[in-house]
Structure formats: structure tokens, C-alpha cells
């Protein structure tokens, strides 16, 4: 784990029987308007098992969408940031990035 409070969180799994590799990166930057924050989340992983890889490909977008929604809901609970208005645009962006990533991995 690497932690730079209020700026960056990086976690890596280097010794796992399930994953060939797994890393997560959360980056926090000031948002475009006062009292807002831009959050960039990256995850890179590969399962060791070919079967798990195939199953992950089928459900990957759904799992990512659930993670984003859970993060947004928690933000709303803590800060009341009115995420509903932004969800549709964010979902389209996330979906496009997932598709780009999946194409790159093929």
C-alpha cells in the first residue's frame, strides 16, 4: 500500500493464488468548482485461471458499475453531493473506458 493522504492511494497484490497481478489506484484532485473533488480510479488485474478470466469478461462491466454506484452512494450519504444528476454521464464514460480497455486486452 502507498498512501498520500488527500491525494493518492495505491494498492498492489503481488503474491496471490487467485490473481496473476492486481493493483488499484485512487487519485484525488480539486474539482472544477469549489468544494468538489475529481476522483480517478484505476484497476488492473489478471486472474491466473483461464476459466476465471472468461467469467470475469462476462461480468466485468456490471461489477465495475456496481462499484461506481456504491462509491457514489457513499459520497452522497457523507456529503450530500447530489450525484443523481451526474450518474448517467458518468456511466457512459465508465462504459466507454471499459470497452476501450477490453479491446486493448484482446
N, C-alpha and C positions, 0 to 999 in steps of 0.2 A: 504494500500500500504506500502510496505517496499522497500526502495531504498538504495543500497550501490553503489554509483557512480563507474562506470567502472567495477563492479563485479557482481551485483545481483539486480534483480527486482522481487518482489513477489506481486501479487495482489489477493485478495480474495473477493468474493461476499458472504455476509452472510445473507442478508435479501432481497430475491428476490421472486417474484411470479412465475417467469419462471423456475428458477433453484432450485433444492434441495441444490446443492452446486456448486461452480465454483471457481477454483483457477488456476493461471498461474504463472510459474516461468521461468525467463530468467537468465541464468548463463553465464558469460563471463570469459574465461581463455586464457592465452597466447597460441598461436598455435604452431605447430611443427616447423615452420620456422619463421625467423624474419618478423616482420610486419604483422603477421597473428593472428587471434583470433578464438578460438573454441567457438561456441555458442550452449548451450544446452537449449532447450525449452521444458517445460512440461506443459500440461494442464490436469486438472481433473475436470470433471463436470458430473452432472446427472440432467436431466430435471424432473420436478415434474409430468408432464403429460406423461402417458404411450404412447399416440399417438406420441408426440414429440420424445420420446425415440426411437420408432420404425423408424420414419422418419430419425432421426439422424444416426442410424445404417446403413441405406441405403447409405447416402451421406457423412459419416464421412471421409472416406479416400480421397474423392475428395476435400472436404473443406480443410483438412489439407494440401494436395498437393498444393492447390491454395495459402494458407498462406505461405508455404515454398517458393514457386516461387516468391510471392510478396516481401518477405524478401530478397531473393537473388537478385532480380531485383533492389531493393532499394540500396543494398550494391554495386552492380555494378555501378549504377548511381553515388553514392557518392565516391566510392573508386576505381572503375575500376578494380575489383579483378578477372576478368576472370572466372566467375562461370560456364560457359557453360561446361567446361571440367569435372567439378565435379558433375554436376546435376544428371547424370544417376546413379552414385554410391550412391549419397545421397538419391535419390528417392527410390532405392532398400532398403536402410537401414531404411528409414522412413516407407515404406510399411511393412517391416518385423516387426518393432516395433509396428505398428498399429495392425497388425494381432495378435501379442502376447498379446497386451492389450485387444483386443476384446475377445480373448479366455479366458483370466483371468476373465473378467467381466461376462461371461456366467455361 
